[in-house]
């Protein structure tokens, strides 16, 4: 029971951190508001997740059909929340990379692909596709690739550079 509570609380904290990160990385205005609402929904889903666990349902006297429908609906809501969180993380991380590139004098577009690590609940940036408008000098490209690895933990073999944006 203690493991269950610990995992539940860790999930709530992780969802809260992801929601806060998405809110802070969003540009001001409507995108930030959308990110905050989506993050709130993900946190809410994380908080009510224990209602879907089999252990809790076994203690309730609820018809099997209603229990099954509720579990199915909860699972769908969690999957939808995960998809929304993944999209927010991809979009906001792409914007973050583009802003950092701009401050370094690079002109590029970034497309990030996030994945949920094995055993994890929160999607993390895994790969990035960088499309440059012009060929960056090798030193700038190397420095930026190193920044992507050190800051976002995206290894060089998961960074694809393409010219011709």
ABEGO torsion letter per residue (X at the ends): XAAAAAAAAAAAAAAAAAAAAAAAABBBEAAAAAAAAAAAAAAAAAAAAAAABAAAAAABBBBAAAAAAAAAAAAAAAAAAAAAAAAAAAAAAAAAAAAAAAAAGBBBBBBBBBBBBBGBABBBBABBBBBBABBBBAAAAAAAAAAAAAAAGBBAAABBBBBGX
